[in-house]
Amino acid sequence: MAFPVCLLGFLRRTYTKNGESEMCAHKAHMHIQAHCLCDFYLTWYAGRVGASKADGSWQPRESSNGVCGCVQDHIFHHMLDAFHGLSKVFFCDAHAAAVLSCSLRLHELMKHGVTLLGDLMTPRRPIMSSPAPYFFVVEDASVSRVAEDWMAKVLYRDAHIFALGCTPHRRLQQLVRARIAPRAMRLKEIMLDFAATEVPVFHLSMQNRFPQLLSPLSPPN
């Protein structure tokens, strides 16, 4: 157990030292994901080890449901429970849907007020009484689709934009110039671009990424 903790500590220090200057560069993005993994893993590890009593002794804690449980808590706190609404229509692209489906079930979404889970890329009818959270990878197609939603008329009560990963400045400006801007209550980056496939297992869902993840950042030109 000591080796993973040391490794994750090294990743955290690497991000803190080198990641800020190249936030949106590809390698910096990988280190940000590693930084988030540190937080999830250490939260899970602290729950498994136990809590210190006043007399210095230790008592076991209840299971935190592993990394998957930490991911669920992060999604609930920073996304689904971040705004109020009796019914929420939730739109995501294919990549964001894969991130959600590996850690959440439909009944858990419903428990947190989600009444409709839709594909971002498909046409849909307006629901004026409902807030509309968007969860997507910040790419040209997804950003353009979100902007088109609000181009002709107001479809929903308000919009809550959750970006999967870093938001490039030019994509942010594209959203600011769109008609969605006055209705957007928040825009938040969610660093969960990985798949927690099982309770005790962390899986990057990417092949041959560990050498790239652990390699030092290239010096800026």
C-alpha positions in Angstrom: 0.0 0.0 0.0 2.9 2.3 0.6 4.1 2.3 -3.0 0.8 3.6 -4.5 0.7 6.3 -1.9 4.3 7.4 -2.7 3.5 7.2 -6.5 0.4 9.3 -6.1 2.3 11.8 -4.0 4.9 12.1 -6.7 2.2 12.7 -9.3 0.6 15.4 -7.1 4.0 17.2 -6.7 4.7 17.0 -10.5 1.4 18.6 -11.2 1.9 21.3 -8.7 5.4 22.2 -9.9 4.8 22.0 -13.7 1.2 21.8 -14.6 0.0 25.4 -14.1 2.0 27.0 -16.9 0.6 24.5 -19.5 -2.9 24.0 -18.1 -4.6 23.1 -21.4 -1.7 21.3 -23.0 -2.2 17.5 -23.4 0.4 16.4 -20.9 -0.6 18.9 -18.3 -4.2 17.6 -18.7 -3.0 14.1 -18.0 -1.3 15.3 -14.8 -4.4 17.1 -13.7 -6.3 13.8 -14.0 -3.6 12.2 -11.9 -4.0 15.0 -9.3 -7.7 14.2 -9.1 -6.9 10.5 -8.8 -4.7 11.4 -5.8 -7.6 13.0 -4.0 -10.0 10.1 -4.8 -7.5 7.5 -3.8 -6.4 9.2 -0.5 -10.0 9.8 0.4 -10.8 6.1 -0.1 -7.6 5.0 1.7 -8.3 7.2 4.7 -11.7 5.7 5.0 -10.3 2.1 4.8 -7.6 2.7 7.4 -9.6 4.3 10.1 -9.9 7.3 12.3 -7.8 8.4 15.2 -9.4 8.7 18.6 -8.4 11.3 21.2 -6.3 8.7 23.1 -4.2 8.0 19.9 -5.8 4.6 19.2 -7.5 3.7 15.9 -11.0 2.6 15.1 -12.1 1.1 11.7 -14.3 3.2 9.6 -17.2 2.1 7.4 -16.4 1.2 3.8 -16.3 4.3 1.5 -17.3 2.1 -1.4 -13.9 2.5 -3.0 -12.9 4.8 -5.8 -16.3 4.4 -7.4 -17.9 5.8 -4.3 -15.6 8.8 -4.3 -16.5 9.4 -8.0 -20.2 9.2 -7.1 -19.9 11.7 -4.3 -18.0 14.1 -6.5 -20.7 13.9 -9.2 -23.5 14.4 -6.7 -21.8 17.3 -4.9 -20.4 19.2 -7.8 -23.0 18.4 -10.5 -26.4 16.9 -9.6 -26.9 18.6 -6.2 -25.2 21.9 -7.3 -28.5 23.4 -8.3 -32.2 23.0 -7.4 -35.1 21.7 -9.4 -37.9 19.2 -8.9 -37.2 17.8 -12.4 -33.9 18.1 -14.3 -33.3 17.2 -17.9 -29.7 16.1 -18.2 -27.9 16.1 -21.6 -24.5 14.6 -22.3 -22.4 13.5 -25.2 -21.3 9.9 -25.8 -18.0 10.3 -23.9 -19.6 12.0 -20.8 -22.3 9.3 -20.8 -19.7 6.6 -20.6 -18.1 8.3 -17.6 -21.5 8.5 -15.9 -22.6 4.9 -16.7 -19.5 3.3 -15.2 -20.2 4.8 -11.8 -23.9 5.6 -11.6 -27.2 3.8 -12.3 -30.4 5.2 -13.5 -32.2 5.0 -10.2 -29.3 7.0 -8.6 -29.8 9.8 -11.1 -33.5 9.8 -10.4 -32.9 10.0 -6.7 -31.0 13.3 -7.3 -33.8 14.8 -9.4 -32.9 13.7 -13.0 -36.1 12.9 -14.8 -34.7 12.8 -18.3 -31.3 11.7 -19.6 -30.8 12.7 -23.2 -28.3 12.6 -26.0 -26.8 16.1 -26.6 -26.6 15.6 -30.3 -30.3 14.6 -30.9 -33.2 17.1 -31.4 -35.5 17.6 -28.4 -38.6 19.5 -27.2 -38.5 22.5 -24.9 -39.3 22.1 -21.2 -39.6 25.6 -19.9 -40.1 24.6 -16.2 -36.9 22.5 -16.0 -33.3 23.4 -15.6 -31.0 21.9 -18.2 -27.5 20.6 -17.1 -25.1 19.9 -19.9 -22.2 17.5 -19.5 -19.8 17.1 -22.4 -16.3 17.0 -23.7 -15.4 20.5 -24.8 -15.0 19.9 -28.5 -16.2 21.9 -31.5 -19.2 19.7 -32.2 -20.5 19.6 -28.6 -20.0 23.4 -28.0 -21.7 24.2 -31.3 -24.6 21.9 -30.4 -25.1 23.6 -27.0 -25.0 27.0 -28.6 -27.6 25.9 -31.2 -30.0 24.8 -28.5 -30.5 28.4 -27.5 -30.1 30.1 -30.9 -33.8 30.3 -31.9 -35.7 30.4 -28.5 -35.4 29.6 -24.9 -35.9 25.9 -24.3 -35.4 25.5 -20.6 -35.5 27.5 -17.4 -31.8 27.9 -17.2 -28.6 26.1 -18.2 -25.8 24.6 -16.1 -22.7 23.7 -18.1 -20.3 21.0 -16.8 -17.2 20.5 -19.0 -15.5 17.1 -18.9 -11.9 18.2 -18.7 -10.2 21.5 -19.4 -12.1 24.2 -21.3 -9.9 25.9 -24.0 -10.2 29.7 -24.0 -11.6 29.8 -27.6 -14.4 27.4 -26.7 -15.3 29.5 -23.6 -15.5 32.6 -25.8 -17.7 30.7 -28.2 -20.2 30.0 -25.4 -19.9 33.6 -24.1 -20.9 35.0 -27.5 -23.9 32.6 -27.8 -27.4 33.3 -26.7 -27.0 30.7 -23.9 -24.8 33.1 -21.9 -27.6 35.1 -20.1 -29.3 31.8 -19.1 -26.1 30.0 -18.0 -26.0 29.8 -14.2 -22.6 28.1 -14.0 -19.8 26.7 -16.1 -17.6 24.2 -14.2 -14.8 21.9 -15.2 -15.3 18.3 -14.0 -12.0 16.4 -13.9 -13.5 12.9 -14.2 -12.2 11.8 -17.6 -11.6 8.2 -16.5 -13.7 5.1 -15.9 -14.0 3.7 -12.3 -15.3 0.3 -13.5 -15.5 -1.5 -10.1 -15.6 -0.7 -6.4 -12.0 -1.4 -5.6 -10.5 -1.0 -9.1 -9.3 2.1 -10.9 -9.2 1.8 -14.7 -8.0 4.6 -17.1 -10.0 3.0 -19.9 -7.1 3.9 -22.2 -4.4 1.7 -23.7 -0.6 2.4 -23.2 -1.3 5.6 -21.3 0.8 4.9 -18.2 4.2 5.9 -19.8 2.7 9.1 -21.0 1.0 9.8 -17.7 4.2 9.3 -15.7 6.6 11.1 -18.1 7.8 14.6 -17.2 6.2 17.6 -18.9 8.1 18.9 -22.0 9.6 22.4 -21.3 7.6 25.2 -23.0 9.0 26.5 -26.3 
